[in-house]
Amino acid sequence: MGRRSRDRDITVDMLLRAYSIGLFPMAEAADDPELFWVEPDLRGIIPLDNFHISKSLAKAIRKRPFDIRFDTAFGAVMAGCAEEVPDRPNTWINETIRKLYIELHEIGHAHSVEAWDGDTLVGGLYGVSLGAAFFGESMFSRRTNASKICLVHLVERLHNSGFILLDTQFTTDHLKTFGAIDVPKDEYSKMLDRAVNQPDLTF
């Protein structure tokens, strides 16, 4: 599934190259100093032309419960995604990953979608953009529907900006409700090549 690499060996240039060929890094735990590369045999994606929103979520969105912002609190979103919560007692986001992705954000290749209630961050997601591909990394929610509404706004933004691939790494029952599917590695590679070999799009 993956090979280990010492944290000091990985740079943002290496990270972008890895994404371009279908790899992404994870850590065993928050206090594990090492990263390992992952290349799933089945890759999760959400087809942007087949994104599904349930009636109940559409109703919630119409009430505008949150102020949705982009790229205003990237580090805080990463911290939220790394929090230990009852349904996620462990995290694969270690300090090395935080530093690498914040650097990616600073050079325009990592982005956050944020749900705010006044001055309080109540949910969000973050991911990596490369060419016409967006690689979703993680999401968190401190209020009902916060991360779901962020995902809806992410897809809308990707559509408007011309992105053609939304990678979710793996599928979950939660993501499947939005239309996420598994694609074999060979098929995914073709999608990835087409997406990353385009000029970087503005997020």
C-alpha positions as CSV (number, residue, x, y, z in Angstrom):
1,M,0.0,0.0,0.0
2,G,2.8,2.4,0.8
3,R,6.5,2.9,1.6
4,R,7.9,4.8,4.5
5,S,9.9,8.0,4.1
6,R,11.6,10.0,6.8
7,D,9.9,13.3,7.3
8,R,13.0,15.4,6.6
9,D,13.3,13.9,3.1
10,I,10.0,15.3,1.8
11,T,9.7,18.8,0.3
12,V,6.7,20.6,-1.2
13,D,8.1,20.0,-4.7
14,M,8.3,16.3,-4.0
15,L,4.8,16.4,-2.6
16,L,3.3,18.0,-5.8
17,R,5.2,15.5,-7.9
18,A,3.7,12.7,-5.8
19,Y,0.2,14.0,-6.3
20,S,0.8,14.2,-10.0
21,I,1.5,10.5,-10.2
22,G,-1.2,9.3,-7.8
23,L,0.5,9.2,-4.4
24,F,-0.3,11.0,-1.2
25,P,1.3,11.0,2.3
26,M,-0.1,9.9,5.6
27,A,1.3,9.3,9.1
28,E,0.4,6.4,11.4
29,A,-0.5,8.9,14.2
30,A,-0.1,12.5,15.2
31,D,3.0,11.8,17.2
32,D,4.7,9.6,14.5
33,P,7.6,11.5,12.9
34,E,7.5,9.5,9.8
35,L,5.3,9.6,6.7
36,F,4.4,6.9,4.2
37,W,3.2,7.1,0.7
38,V,-0.3,5.7,-0.2
39,E,-1.5,4.6,-3.7
40,P,-4.9,2.9,-3.4
41,D,-5.8,0.2,-5.8
42,L,-9.3,1.7,-5.8
43,R,-9.4,5.5,-5.8
44,G,-12.3,7.6,-4.5
45,I,-13.5,10.4,-6.6
46,I,-16.6,12.6,-6.8
47,P,-17.6,13.1,-10.4
48,L,-18.3,16.8,-10.7
49,D,-21.1,16.3,-13.2
50,N,-22.8,13.8,-10.8
51,F,-22.6,15.6,-7.5
52,H,-25.7,14.8,-5.4
53,I,-27.2,17.0,-2.6
54,S,-30.0,15.5,-0.5
55,K,-33.3,17.4,-0.1
56,S,-32.6,17.8,3.6
57,L,-29.2,19.3,3.0
58,A,-30.5,21.6,0.2
59,K,-33.1,22.8,2.7
60,A,-30.4,23.5,5.3
61,I,-28.3,25.4,2.8
62,R,-31.2,27.7,1.8
63,K,-31.3,28.8,5.5
64,R,-27.7,30.1,5.2
65,P,-26.7,28.9,8.6
66,F,-23.0,29.7,8.1
67,D,-20.8,32.3,6.5
68,I,-18.7,30.4,3.9
69,R,-15.1,31.7,3.3
70,F,-12.2,30.5,1.3
71,D,-8.5,30.5,2.3
72,T,-8.9,32.8,5.3
73,A,-7.9,30.3,8.1
74,F,-6.0,27.4,6.4
75,G,-4.0,26.5,9.5
76,A,-7.0,26.6,11.7
77,V,-8.9,24.2,9.4
78,M,-6.0,21.8,9.4
79,A,-6.0,22.0,13.2
80,G,-9.7,21.2,13.3
81,C,-9.2,18.2,11.0
82,A,-6.5,16.9,13.3
83,E,-8.6,17.2,16.5
84,E,-9.3,14.0,18.4
85,V,-13.1,13.6,18.5
86,P,-15.3,10.6,19.7
87,D,-15.8,9.3,16.1
88,R,-12.2,9.9,15.2
89,P,-9.9,9.2,18.2
90,N,-6.7,9.1,16.1
91,T,-5.4,11.3,13.4
92,W,-3.0,10.8,10.5
93,I,-2.1,14.6,10.5
94,N,1.2,15.0,12.2
95,E,3.3,18.1,12.6
96,T,5.3,17.3,9.4
97,I,2.1,17.2,7.4
98,R,0.9,20.4,8.9
99,K,4.1,22.2,8.0
100,L,4.2,20.8,4.4
101,Y,0.6,21.7,3.6
102,I,0.8,25.2,5.1
103,E,3.8,25.7,2.8
104,L,1.7,24.4,-0.1
105,H,-1.0,26.9,0.9
106,E,1.5,29.7,0.9
107,I,2.5,29.0,-2.6
108,G,-1.1,28.6,-3.9
109,H,-1.4,24.8,-4.1
110,A,-3.5,24.1,-1.0
111,H,-6.8,25.6,-0.1
112,S,-9.5,25.7,2.6
113,V,-13.2,26.1,2.6
114,E,-14.5,27.3,6.0
115,A,-17.9,27.5,7.7
116,W,-18.1,30.4,10.2
117,D,-20.7,31.4,12.8
118,G,-19.7,35.0,13.4
119,D,-16.1,34.9,14.5
120,T,-16.2,31.2,15.3
121,L,-14.9,28.6,12.9
122,V,-17.4,25.7,13.1
123,G,-16.3,23.5,10.2
124,G,-14.2,23.2,7.1
125,L,-12.2,21.2,4.7
126,Y,-8.8,21.5,2.9
127,G,-7.1,20.0,-0.1
128,V,-4.5,20.4,-2.8
129,S,-5.0,21.9,-6.3
130,L,-2.7,20.9,-9.2
131,G,-3.6,21.6,-12.8
132,A,-7.3,21.0,-13.1
133,A,-7.4,18.5,-10.2
134,F,-8.4,19.1,-6.6
135,F,-7.3,16.5,-4.0
136,G,-9.6,16.6,-0.9
137,E,-7.6,15.8,2.2
138,S,-9.8,16.1,5.3
139,M,-12.8,17.8,6.8
140,F,-14.2,18.5,10.2
141,S,-17.5,19.8,11.7
142,R,-18.4,21.3,15.0
143,R,-22.0,22.1,14.0
144,T,-24.6,20.1,12.1
145,N,-24.0,20.1,8.4
146,A,-21.0,22.5,8.6
147,S,-18.5,20.3,6.7
148,K,-21.2,19.1,4.3
149,I,-22.1,22.6,3.3
150,C,-18.4,23.4,2.8
151,L,-18.2,20.4,0.4
152,V,-21.2,21.8,-1.6
153,H,-19.4,25.2,-1.9
154,L,-16.2,23.4,-2.8
155,V,-17.9,21.6,-5.7
156,E,-19.5,24.8,-6.9
157,R,-16.2,26.6,-6.9
158,L,-14.5,23.8,-8.7
159,H,-17.2,23.9,-11.4
160,N,-16.9,27.6,-11.8
161,S,-13.2,27.5,-12.1
162,G,-13.0,24.7,-14.7
163,F,-11.7,21.8,-12.5
164,I,-12.3,18.4,-14.0
165,L,-11.2,16.0,-11.1
166,L,-12.2,15.9,-7.5
167,D,-10.2,13.2,-5.8
168,T,-11.4,12.0,-2.3
169,Q,-8.6,9.4,-1.9
170,F,-11.0,6.8,-0.5
171,T,-14.8,6.5,-0.5
172,T,-16.9,6.5,2.7
173,D,-20.6,6.0,3.2
174,H,-20.8,9.7,4.0
175,L,-19.1,10.7,0.7
176,K,-21.2,8.2,-1.3
177,T,-24.3,10.1,-0.4
178,F,-22.8,12.9,-2.5
179,G,-22.0,10.6,-5.5
180,A,-18.5,9.4,-4.6
181,I,-17.4,6.3,-6.5
182,D,-14.4,4.0,-6.6
183,V,-12.4,3.8,-9.8
184,P,-9.6,1.3,-10.6
185,K,-6.0,2.6,-10.5
186,D,-5.6,2.4,-14.3
187,E,-8.7,4.4,-14.9
188,Y,-7.8,6.9,-12.3
189,S,-4.4,7.3,-13.8
190,K,-5.9,8.4,-17.1
191,M,-8.2,10.9,-15.3
192,L,-5.3,12.2,-13.3
193,D,-3.0,12.6,-16.3
194,R,-5.6,14.6,-18.2
195,A,-6.3,16.9,-15.1
196,V,-2.7,17.6,-13.9
197,N,-1.3,18.2,-17.4
198,Q,-3.4,21.3,-17.7
199,P,-2.2,24.8,-16.6
200,D,-2.9,25.4,-12.9
201,L,-6.4,26.8,-12.4
202,T,-7.3,29.6,-10.1
203,F,-9.1,28.2,-7.1
